[in-house]
Amino acid sequence: MQVLPAVAKEIERRRTFAIISHPDAGKTTLTEKLLYHGGVIHETGEVKGKKGTKAVTSDWMELERQKGISITSSVMTFDYEKLRVNLLDTPGHKDFSEDTYRVLMAVDSACMLIDVAKGVEERTKKLYEVCSYRKIPIFTFVNKLDREGKDPLALIDEIEKTLGMQCYPVTWPLGIGPRFRGVFNRITKELMIYNQRREEVESFEIVPTLGQDLALLLRKYLDPETAEQVMNELELIEGALPPFDEQAFLRGEISPVTFGSAKQNFGVDLFLKFFSRYAPGPATRTTQEGVQMDPLDQKFTGFVFKIQANMDRRHRDRVAFIRICSGKFERGMKVFHSRLERELRLSYSNQFVAQDRETVDEAYAGDIVGVNDTGNFAIGDAVSSSGKILFEDIPRFAPELFAKLSVQDAMKRARMQEALQHLSEEGAIQLFIDPVIGPQDPLIGAVGELQFEVLAHRLQDEYNLEVRINRLPYTVARWPRTEEGKPVFEIKGFNLFRDTKDQPVLLLNQEWDLNWAQRENPKITFASSINR
């Protein structure tokens, strides 16, 4: 049964997307400018601000602001024109790839950010592959045009050849670096001339070109050499490209490309306008039983893709972020928790701009809602207003670094165990338990080195625990499975650990040991990831 017309209208105006990029491509700065254009903030911050300057909104953790990088994904909601936009800022660093992957399970489109000087970098390529696998439509924003960089035609060619994806330039840069004066909007046939001398650009000159000599106009605003180059480039792409194919974009085959500078606020408004016109609304999602769950279905459904502990350290809170897949959410509603197989009441619910939250009474398919959690939810859990439902599994990646923690004050050991449990449920680390020793002395697993640094900082900052990280020689973790996919709890000659779901895990010092284990046990599959 379909929702009422008023509810359908709300669902149809939802847009949920993530920004993906290699570290330092300007992702958090672009997020800040999008919030500025969405009216959420009235002053944009600096990623690594000087004393007295405003910090960026999405990087709310203290360590994020110290290092100038995103460590955890942030959820931000704002209105633009007639749309309700849910923007998820993701960590670019490879050590937090699992958090980024979880976010990409919850969005309907993505914006891929490319540094004009560096082109397609390694993390960008890997994140694109995830989006491509899930057939997520991708917008591309080429950033830092106010700095010297690659020739735009060469950059487009690099993107297409590296990613195997066709690009469609929506705008075209009028110069690069010191010669950058704005962009040409190929859709509206307008020149957008920016004033580079202002840090916050709120106004710009719009020059219509229809019925006018474009070459003459370009020479008016650009130096002769740049004007000629831009004219040649435009003639080439206008003659080679067909009109924009919206359906090909929605299938993930074509990426519309806009150019600009997030730091200088050049071209961000044009990206947002194009996004608001073409970004897809909430998509139909398939359950594990093969049922197509229409977002306009009257039945409320959703899944947990992120858990964040201690957003409000004074109250030791824990927030489960739910992507609503269908229907309407109402604060205080009863839902069926599929994993626990019992009803829960969602009494305390919020929507976010990073750390800042406000109580939300109603939300709709496509929205992200944070619900206060006392330990009932885990990543991947599904809820519905009636009956059991299971959505696509969210995989957990195999860590490559391992350690044990020690704390000087023995009286604080119980608090450390509790803190580790909180952070493992959040997905910040993984815990492995030796069945002989028990859960009081778990092993810590991390995908990357920076996770250990973040762990130590958060234990100190959020739990007042000064810990020592004692590294272990393991570098390989695998989940042993039978050919039918069932867990294997005993392998001759090996000591198996357990994860927090009591699943057997084999920890090894090196890849050679894994190869030997595979040769000795040909009927066992050693899985590098496990579904939540």
C-alpha positions in Angstrom: 0.0 0.0 0.0 1.3 3.4 -1.0 1.7 6.4 1.4 -0.7 9.3 1.5 -0.1 12.1 -1.1 1.3 14.5 1.5 3.8 11.9 2.6 4.7 11.0 -1.0 5.4 14.7 -1.6 7.9 14.8 1.3 9.6 11.6 0.1 10.0 12.8 -3.4 11.8 16.0 -2.3 14.5 14.0 -0.4 18.1 13.9 -1.8 20.8 11.9 0.1 24.4 11.9 -1.1 28.0 11.5 0.0 31.1 13.3 -1.0 34.1 11.0 -1.8 37.7 11.9 -2.6 41.3 11.2 -1.9 42.6 13.0 1.3 43.3 16.7 0.8 41.2 17.1 -2.3 39.1 19.7 -0.5 36.2 17.5 0.5 35.5 19.1 3.9 35.9 22.6 2.5 33.3 21.8 -0.2 31.0 20.4 2.4 31.4 23.7 4.3 30.5 25.8 1.2 27.5 23.6 0.5 26.2 24.2 4.0 26.8 27.9 3.4 24.7 27.9 0.2 22.1 25.8 2.0 21.7 28.6 4.6 22.8 26.3 7.5 25.8 28.4 8.4 26.5 32.0 7.7 30.3 31.9 8.0 32.5 29.2 6.6 35.4 27.8 8.5 38.9 26.7 7.9 39.9 23.0 7.9 43.0 23.8 9.8 42.0 27.2 11.1 44.3 29.7 12.7 43.7 30.9 16.2 40.5 33.0 16.3 39.1 31.6 13.0 36.0 29.5 12.8 36.6 25.7 12.5 34.7 23.7 9.9 31.3 22.3 10.8 31.6 18.7 9.7 35.0 18.0 11.5 33.6 18.2 15.0 36.1 15.8 16.8 39.0 17.6 18.5 41.5 15.4 16.8 39.9 16.1 13.4 40.5 19.8 14.0 44.1 19.3 15.1 45.1 17.2 12.1 42.9 18.9 9.5 41.4 15.6 8.3 38.0 13.8 8.6 38.2 10.9 10.9 34.5 9.9 11.1 31.7 10.5 8.7 29.3 13.3 9.5 25.6 13.7 8.7 24.3 17.1 7.7 20.7 18.0 6.7 19.7 21.3 5.0 17.1 22.6 2.6 17.9 23.9 -0.8 15.3 25.4 -3.1 12.4 22.9 -2.7 14.6 19.9 -1.6 15.6 18.4 1.7 19.2 17.4 1.3 21.0 14.9 3.5 24.8 15.3 3.0 27.2 12.8 4.3 30.9 13.9 4.6 33.2 10.8 4.6 36.8 10.3 5.7 39.1 10.2 2.7 42.0 8.5 4.5 42.3 4.8 3.7 42.5 3.9 7.4 38.8 4.8 7.7 37.7 3.1 4.5 35.2 0.9 6.4 33.3 3.9 7.7 33.2 5.4 4.2 31.9 2.1 2.8 29.1 2.1 5.3 28.1 5.6 4.3 28.0 4.6 0.6 25.4 1.9 1.6 23.1 4.7 2.8 23.1 7.2 -0.1 21.4 7.5 -3.4 24.2 9.4 -5.2 27.7 10.7 -4.7 29.9 13.7 -5.6 33.4 12.7 -6.6 35.9 15.4 -5.8 39.0 15.7 -8.0 42.1 17.9 -7.3 42.8 19.6 -10.7 46.6 19.3 -10.1 46.6 15.7 -8.9 43.9 14.1 -11.0 42.5 10.7 -10.2 44.3 9.5 -7.0 44.3 6.0 -5.5 41.6 6.5 -2.9 39.3 8.2 -5.4 39.7 5.2 -7.7 38.8 2.7 -4.9 35.8 4.7 -3.8 34.6 5.1 -7.3 34.8 1.3 -7.7 32.5 0.9 -4.7 30.0 3.4 -6.2 30.2 1.7 -9.6 29.6 -1.7 -8.1 26.4 -0.3 -6.3 25.5 1.6 -9.5 25.3 4.9 -7.6 25.0 7.9 -9.9 28.2 10.1 -9.5 28.6 13.9 -9.9 32.2 15.1 -10.4 33.5 18.4 -9.0 37.0 19.4 -10.2 38.4 21.5 -7.4 41.2 24.0 -6.8 40.9 25.8 -10.2 42.4 28.9 -8.5 45.7 26.9 -8.4 47.9 25.7 -11.2 46.8 22.2 -12.5 46.3 19.9 -15.4 44.8 21.0 -18.7 41.0 20.4 -18.4 40.8 18.3 -21.6 43.7 16.1 -20.4 42.1 15.8 -17.0 38.7 14.7 -18.5 40.6 12.1 -20.6 42.4 10.8 -17.5 39.2 10.4 -15.6 37.5 8.5 -18.4 40.5 6.2 -19.0 41.3 5.6 -15.4 37.7 5.0 -14.2 36.2 3.7 -17.4 33.4 6.2 -17.1 32.2 8.8 -19.6 32.3 12.5 -18.4 29.9 15.2 -19.4 31.3 18.7 -18.7 28.4 20.9 -17.4 30.7 23.9 -16.9 34.1 24.7 -18.4 36.8 26.7 -16.7 37.9 30.1 -17.9 41.6 29.6 -17.2 43.4 27.9 -14.4 45.5 29.2 -11.5 46.1 33.0 -11.5 44.3 33.2 -14.9 41.1 31.6 -13.6 38.2 34.0 -14.0 35.2 31.8 -13.7 33.3 29.2 -15.7 31.2 28.8 -18.8 27.8 27.1 -18.1 27.2 24.9 -21.1 23.6 24.3 -20.1 22.5 27.9 -19.8 25.1 29.3 -22.2 26.3 31.9 -19.7 29.7 33.1 -18.5 30.0 33.2 -14.7 32.7 35.8 -14.0 34.0 35.7 -10.4 35.8 38.3 -8.4 38.9 36.5 -7.1 39.9 39.2 -4.7 37.1 38.3 -2.3 37.3 35.4 0.1 33.5 34.9 0.3 32.0 35.3 -3.1 28.3 36.0 -2.8 27.8 37.8 -6.1 29.3 37.4 -9.5 28.7 38.7 -13.0 26.4 36.6 -15.2 27.0 37.2 -18.9 24.5 35.7 -21.4 26.2 34.5 -24.6 23.3 33.4 -26.8 23.1 35.6 -29.9 26.5 37.1 -29.1 30.0 36.5 -30.3 31.4 34.1 -27.7 35.0 34.6 -28.8 34.6 38.4 -28.4 33.2 38.1 -25.0 36.0 35.7 -23.8 38.6 38.3 -25.0 36.8 40.9 -22.9 37.3 39.0 -19.6 40.4 36.8 -20.3 43.9 37.5 -21.6 44.2 36.7 -25.4 46.1 33.4 -24.9 43.6 32.1 -22.4 40.6 33.3 -24.4 41.9 31.4 -27.5 42.6 28.3 -25.6 39.1 28.3 -23.9 37.4 28.9 -27.3 39.3 26.0 -28.9 38.4 23.7 -26.0 34.7 24.6 -26.1 34.5 24.2 -29.9 36.0 20.7 -29.5 33.7 19.5 -26.8 30.6 21.1 -28.2 31.2 19.3 -31.5 32.0 16.0 -29.9 29.5 15.5 -27.2 25.7 14.8 -27.6 23.2 16.4 -25.2 23.3 15.3 -21.6 21.7 11.8 -21.1 19.9 11.8 -17.8 19.1 8.1 -17.8 22.7 7.2 -18.6 23.7 9.3 -15.5 21.1 7.5 -13.3 22.5 4.2 -14.4 26.0 5.3 -13.4 27.4 5.4 -16.9 27.9 9.1 -17.3 29.2 11.6 -14.7 28.3 15.3 -15.1 31.4 17.4 -14.4 31.6 20.9 -12.9 34.7 23.0 -12.3 35.5 25.4 -9.5 37.3 26.2 -6.3 35.6 25.3 -3.0 38.0 27.4 -1.0 37.2 30.5 -3.0 33.5 29.5 -3.4 33.8 29.5 -7.2 31.3 27.1 -9.0 29.9 25.6 -5.8 26.5 27.3 -6.4 26.4 25.9 -10.0 27.1 22.4 -8.8 24.4 22.7 -6.2 21.9 23.9 -8.8 22.7 21.1 -11.2 22.6 18.6 -8.4 19.1 19.8 -7.3 17.8 19.3 -10.8 19.2 15.9 -11.6 20.1 14.1 -8.3 17.9 11.0 -7.8 15.4 10.7 -5.0 15.2 7.7 -2.6 15.8 4.5 -4.5 13.9 1.2 -4.3 15.9 -1.2 -2.1 15.9 -5.0 -2.4 15.6 -7.1 0.8 17.6 -10.3 1.3 14.4 -12.2 0.4 14.3 -10.4 -2.9 11.4 -8.1 -2.1 11.6 -4.6 -3.8 10.9 -2.1 -1.1 9.5 1.0 -2.7 10.3 4.2 -0.8 6.6 5.2 -1.2 5.4 2.0 0.5 3.3 2.8 3.6 5.4 0.5 5.7 8.2 2.2 7.6 11.6 0.4 7.1 15.2 1.4 7.7 18.7 0.1 8.6 21.5 1.2 10.9 24.6 2.1 8.9 26.5 4.1 11.6 26.8 4.2 15.4 28.6 7.1 17.1 29.5 7.1 20.8 30.1 10.2 22.9 28.9 12.9 20.5 27.8 14.5 23.8 30.4 13.4 26.3 28.6 14.9 29.2 25.9 12.3 28.9 27.9 9.4 27.5 25.4 9.2 24.7 25.3 6.6 21.9 23.5 7.4 18.6 22.4 4.9 16.0 22.0 6.5 12.6 19.2 5.0 10.6 18.7 5.4 6.8 14.9 5.4 6.2 14.2 3.2 3.2 10.4 3.5 3.0 7.4 5.2 4.6 7.3 7.8 7.4 9.1 7.9 10.7 7.3 9.3 13.7 9.1 10.0 17.1 7.9 7.5 19.7 6.8 4.9 17.1 7.2 1.2 17.8 9.3 -0.8 15.4 10.2 -4.4 15.0 13.9 -5.1 15.5 14.7 -7.9 13.1 17.9 -9.2 14.7 16.6 -9.1 18.3 13.1 -10.2 17.0 11.2 -7.9 19.3 9.6 -4.5 19.4 11.3 -1.3 20.4 10.1 2.3 20.8 12.1 5.0 19.1 11.5 7.7 21.6 14.5 10.1 21.2 15.3 11.0 17.6 17.3 13.7 16.1 18.5 15.1 12.7 22.0 16.6 12.5 24.4 19.2 11.2 27.6 17.3 12.2 27.6 17.3 16.0 24.7 19.8 16.4 21.3 18.1 16.6 17.7 19.0 16.9 14.7 16.8 17.9 12.8 15.5 14.9 9.2 14.4 15.2 8.8 13.2 11.6 11.1 12.0 8.9 10.7 10.3 5.6 12.2 7.8 3.2 15.6 9.1 2.2 16.2 10.9 5.5 18.9 10.0 8.1 17.6 9.9 11.7 19.8 9.5 14.8 18.1 7.6 17.6 19.4 7.4 21.1 20.6 3.9 21.8 21.2 2.0 25.0 22.9 -0.9 23.3 20.1 -2.4 21.3 21.5 -1.5 17.9 24.4 -2.8 15.8 25.6 -1.7 12.4 23.5 -3.5 9.8 20.4 -3.9 12.0 17.0 -3.5 10.2 13.8 -2.1 11.6 10.2 -1.9 10.3 6.8 -0.9 11.4 5.5 -4.4 10.9 7.3 -7.7 10.6 10.8 -8.9 10.0 12.9 -7.4 7.2 16.5 -7.7 6.3 18.4 -5.4 3.9 21.8 -5.9 2.2 24.5 -7.0 4.6 27.2 -4.4 5.5 30.6 -6.2 5.4 33.3 -5.8 8.1 36.8 -5.6 6.7 39.8 -7.7 7.9 42.2 -5.7 10.0 45.9 -5.7 9.3 47.3 -4.3 12.5 46.8 -5.7 16.0 47.6 -4.8 19.6 46.7 -5.1 23.2 46.1 -2.2 25.6 47.3 -1.7 29.1 46.4 0.9 31.6 48.6 1.9 34.5 45.8 2.2 37.1 44.4 -1.3 37.6 41.2 0.2 39.0 40.5 1.7 35.5 40.7 -1.7 33.7 36.9 -2.3 33.8 36.3 1.2 32.4 38.8 0.5 29.6 37.0 -2.7 28.7 33.7 -0.8 28.6 35.2 1.9 26.4 36.6 -0.7 24.0 33.2 -2.3 23.7 31.6 1.0 22.9 34.2 1.8 20.2 34.0 -1.6 18.7 30.2 -1.4 18.4 30.8 2.0 16.6 33.1 0.3 14.1 36.1 2.4 15.1 38.1 -0.8 16.0 37.5 -4.6 16.1 37.8 -6.8 19.1 39.1 -10.4 19.1 38.8 -12.7 22.1 41.0 -15.7 23.0 38.5 -18.3 24.3 41.0 -19.5 26.8 41.7 -16.0 28.3 38.2 -14.6 27.9 36.8 -11.1 27.2 38.7 -9.3 30.0 41.8 -9.1 27.8 40.8 -8.7 24.1 43.0 -8.1 21.1 42.5 -4.9 19.2 42.3 -5.0 15.4 42.7 -2.0 13.1 42.6 -1.5 9.3 45.3 1.3 9.5 47.9 2.9 11.7 45.9 6.1 12.2 43.1 4.1 13.9 45.4 3.3 16.8 46.3 7.0 17.2 42.6 7.9 17.1 41.8 5.1 19.6 44.4 6.4 22.1 43.2 10.0 21.7 39.6 9.1 22.2 40.2 6.9 25.2 42.1 9.9 26.8 39.7 12.6 25.6 36.3 10.8 26.1 37.0 8.3 28.9 40.0 9.9 30.8 42.1 6.7 30.2 45.8 7.0 29.4 46.6 3.7 27.7 49.7 2.0 26.4 49.4 0.3 23.0 51.4 -2.9 22.9 51.7 -4.1 19.2 51.3 -7.7 18.3 52.9 -9.6 15.4 49.7 -10.5 13.6 49.0 -9.0 10.1 46.3 -11.3 8.8 42.8 -12.0 10.0 40.5 -14.5 8.2 37.1 -15.9 9.1 37.2 -19.7 8.3 34.0 -21.1 6.6 32.9 -24.4 5.2 32.0 -24.7 1.5 28.4 -24.1 2.5 29.4 -20.9 4.3 29.1 -22.1 7.9 31.7 -21.1 10.5 34.5 -23.5 11.3 35.3 -23.5 15.0 38.3 -25.9 15.0 41.3 -26.2 12.7 44.1 -28.6 13.6 47.3 -26.9 14.5 45.8 -23.4 14.8 44.4 -21.4 17.7 41.1 -19.7 16.7 40.0 -16.4 18.3 36.4 -15.2 18.4 35.0 -11.8 17.3 32.3 -9.9 19.2 29.6 -12.0 17.4 31.3 -15.2 18.6 32.4 -16.0 15.1 35.7 -17.9 14.8 38.7 -15.9 13.5 42.1 -17.1 12.4 44.9 -14.6 13.2 48.3 -15.1 11.5 51.6 -13.4 11.4 52.0 -13.2 7.6 50.5 -14.2 4.3 52.8 -17.2 4.0 51.1 -18.7 7.1 47.7 -18.1 5.4 48.9 -19.9 2.2 50.0 -22.8 4.3 46.7 -23.0 6.1 44.9 -23.0 2.8 47.0 -25.8 1.5 46.5 -27.9 4.6 42.7 -27.2 4.6 41.5 -27.2 1.0 37.9 -27.5 1.9 37.9 -24.4 4.2 37.3 -20.9 2.8 39.3 -18.2 4.7 37.1 -15.1 4.2 38.7 -11.6 4.3 35.4 -10.0 5.3 32.3 -11.0 7.1 28.8 -9.5 6.9 27.3 -7.7 9.9 
